[in-house]
Amino acid sequence: MIVWRVGHSKALDDGVPSGPYTCKNVDEKSSVRLWGMAGDHSNSTHPSPYADPLLRGIASYERCGFNSREALNTWFDGWIEALDSAGFEVWSYEVPDWAARVGRHGQVVFDGREAVEQSRHTFTPEQAALFN
């Protein structure tokens, strides 16, 4: 399956681009732009992998992503500009079905060791996307 993930353009977390919630190895100037996002995303439409019964948690070698670009865009709605300015990009990976679990709202937990990068994109400005 194709998994879409937000990851940092330079900072790595165990060989995988660092995610926007942990910001592991992301410089403070960049990560401060995302303060408040985790609070905004602590509700029923943004369940953690532990709060989503379909995902059943997350292991240290697993990463979070989404089953479509649309699900990723919906999840991060309102935070796209902050993510972009903090150096985050959108990555797509090919992941074997057996190495991924799909939860509510399109969130996917996948084995990062099994993921093969397919593409990498900068964010599309939200306003410009309305006219494409």
The 8 nearest C-alpha neighbors of each residue, nearest first, counted from 0:
[[1, 94, 93, 96, 95, 2, 66, 92],
 [0, 2, 93, 92, 94, 91, 3, 66],
 [3, 1, 92, 66, 65, 91, 64, 0],
 [2, 4, 91, 65, 64, 90, 68, 67],
 [5, 3, 64, 90, 89, 6, 91, 65],
 [6, 4, 89, 88, 18, 90, 87, 19],
 [7, 5, 16, 18, 17, 87, 88, 4],
 [6, 8, 87, 16, 17, 10, 9, 86],
 [7, 9, 87, 86, 88, 10, 6, 16],
 [10, 8, 7, 11, 16, 86, 25, 17],
 [11, 9, 24, 25, 7, 17, 16, 8],
 [12, 10, 16, 17, 15, 14, 13, 9],
 [11, 13, 17, 15, 14, 16, 23, 10],
 [14, 12, 15, 11, 16, 17, 60, 111],
 [13, 15, 12, 11, 16, 17, 111, 10],
 [14, 16, 12, 11, 13, 17, 111, 6],
 [17, 15, 11, 6, 7, 10, 12, 18],
 [18, 16, 11, 12, 6, 7, 10, 23],
 [17, 19, 6, 22, 20, 21, 5, 7],
 [20, 18, 22, 21, 6, 17, 5, 7],
 [21, 19, 18, 22, 37, 36, 33, 23],
 [20, 22, 23, 19, 18, 17, 25, 24],
 [23, 21, 19, 25, 18, 20, 17, 24],
 [22, 24, 21, 25, 17, 12, 11, 10],
 [23, 25, 10, 22, 26, 11, 12, 17],
 [26, 24, 22, 10, 23, 30, 27, 29],
 [27, 25, 29, 28, 30, 24, 22, 10],
 [26, 28, 30, 29, 31, 25, 32, 24],
 [29, 27, 26, 31, 30, 32, 85, 25],
 [28, 30, 85, 27, 31, 26, 32, 25],
 [29, 31, 27, 32, 33, 28, 25, 26],
 [30, 32, 34, 33, 29, 28, 27, 85],
 [33, 31, 30, 34, 29, 81, 85, 28],
 [32, 34, 31, 30, 36, 35, 81, 82],
 [35, 33, 31, 36, 32, 30, 37, 38],
 [34, 36, 38, 37, 33, 39, 32, 40],
 [35, 37, 39, 38, 33, 34, 40, 78],
 [36, 38, 40, 39, 35, 41, 20, 34],
 [39, 37, 35, 40, 36, 41, 34, 42],
 [38, 40, 36, 37, 41, 35, 42, 45],
 [41, 39, 37, 45, 38, 42, 36, 46],
 [42, 40, 38, 39, 45, 37, 46, 43],
 [41, 43, 45, 44, 40, 46, 39, 38],
 [42, 44, 45, 46, 41, 40, 50, 51],
 [43, 45, 42, 46, 104, 40, 74, 41],
 [46, 44, 40, 42, 43, 41, 47, 74],
 [47, 45, 50, 43, 51, 42, 44, 48],
 [46, 48, 50, 49, 51, 45, 41, 56],
 [47, 49, 56, 51, 54, 50, 57, 55],
 [50, 48, 56, 47, 51, 55, 57, 54],
 [49, 51, 47, 46, 48, 52, 56, 55],
 [50, 52, 48, 53, 54, 49, 46, 47],
 [53, 51, 55, 54, 50, 49, 102, 48],
 [52, 54, 102, 51, 55, 101, 103, 100],
 [53, 55, 102, 52, 51, 48, 56, 100],
 [56, 54, 52, 53, 49, 48, 51, 57],
 [57, 55, 49, 48, 54, 58, 50, 51],
 [56, 58, 48, 61, 59, 108, 55, 49],
 [57, 59, 61, 60, 56, 62, 110, 108],
 [58, 60, 61, 57, 62, 110, 111, 13],
 [61, 59, 58, 111, 110, 62, 112, 57],
 [62, 60, 110, 109, 58, 111, 59, 57],
 [61, 63, 109, 108, 111, 110, 64, 60],
 [64, 62, 108, 107, 109, 4, 61, 106],
 [63, 65, 4, 107, 3, 106, 2, 108],
 [66, 64, 106, 107, 3, 105, 2, 67],
 [65, 67, 2, 105, 107, 3, 106, 1],
 [68, 66, 70, 69, 65, 3, 71, 2],
 [67, 69, 71, 70, 3, 72, 65, 66],
 [68, 70, 72, 67, 71, 73, 66, 74],
 [69, 71, 73, 67, 68, 72, 105, 74],
 [72, 70, 68, 74, 69, 73, 65, 75],
 [73, 71, 69, 75, 70, 74, 76, 68],
 [74, 72, 76, 70, 71, 75, 69, 68],
 [73, 75, 71, 72, 76, 70, 45, 104],
 [74, 76, 72, 78, 73, 77, 79, 71],
 [77, 75, 73, 78, 74, 72, 79, 71],
 [76, 78, 79, 75, 80, 81, 125, 73],
 [79, 77, 81, 75, 76, 80, 82, 36],
 [80, 78, 82, 81, 77, 83, 75, 76],
 [79, 81, 83, 82, 78, 84, 124, 77],
 [82, 80, 84, 78, 83, 79, 32, 85],
 [83, 81, 85, 79, 87, 80, 84, 78],
 [82, 84, 80, 87, 86, 85, 81, 79],
 [83, 85, 81, 86, 82, 80, 87, 29],
 [86, 84, 29, 82, 83, 87, 81, 32],
 [87, 85, 83, 84, 8, 7, 82, 88],
 [88, 86, 7, 83, 82, 6, 8, 85],
 [87, 89, 121, 6, 5, 120, 7, 122],
 [88, 90, 5, 120, 4, 119, 121, 6],
 [91, 89, 119, 4, 118, 3, 5, 120],
 [92, 90, 3, 118, 117, 2, 116, 4],
 [91, 93, 116, 117, 115, 2, 1, 114],
 [92, 94, 1, 115, 0, 114, 2, 117],
 [93, 95, 114, 0, 92, 113, 1, 96],
 [96, 94, 98, 97, 0, 93, 99, 113],
 [95, 97, 98, 99, 0, 94, 100, 109],
 [96, 98, 95, 99, 100, 94, 109, 110],
 [99, 97, 95, 96, 110, 109, 94, 113],
 [100, 98, 109, 96, 108, 97, 110, 107],
 [99, 101, 108, 107, 54, 109, 102, 98],
 [102, 100, 107, 106, 105, 54, 99, 108],
 [103, 101, 53, 106, 54, 105, 107, 51],
 [102, 104, 105, 106, 51, 101, 53, 46],
 [103, 105, 106, 102, 70, 44, 45, 74],
 [106, 104, 65, 66, 103, 70, 102, 107],
 [105, 107, 65, 102, 104, 64, 101, 103],
 [108, 106, 101, 64, 65, 100, 63, 102],
 [107, 109, 63, 100, 99, 62, 64, 61],
 [110, 108, 99, 61, 62, 98, 111, 107],
 [109, 111, 61, 112, 98, 113, 60, 62],
 [110, 112, 114, 61, 113, 62, 109, 60],
 [113, 111, 110, 114, 60, 61, 115, 109],
 [112, 114, 111, 110, 94, 115, 98, 95],
 [115, 113, 94, 111, 92, 93, 112, 116],
 [116, 114, 93, 92, 117, 113, 94, 112],
 [115, 117, 92, 118, 91, 114, 93, 90],
 [118, 116, 92, 91, 115, 93, 119, 90],
 [119, 117, 91, 90, 116, 120, 92, 89],
 [118, 120, 90, 89, 91, 88, 121, 117],
 [121, 119, 89, 88, 90, 122, 118, 123],
 [120, 122, 88, 89, 123, 119, 83, 87],
 [123, 121, 88, 83, 124, 120, 89, 79],
 [122, 124, 125, 121, 128, 127, 79, 120],
 [123, 125, 127, 126, 122, 128, 80, 79],
 [124, 126, 128, 127, 123, 129, 79, 80],
 [125, 127, 128, 129, 124, 130, 123, 131],
 [128, 126, 129, 124, 125, 130, 131, 123],
 [127, 129, 125, 131, 130, 126, 124, 123],
 [130, 128, 127, 126, 131, 125, 124, 123],
 [129, 131, 128, 127, 126, 125, 124, 123],
 [130, 128, 129, 127, 126, 123, 125, 124]]
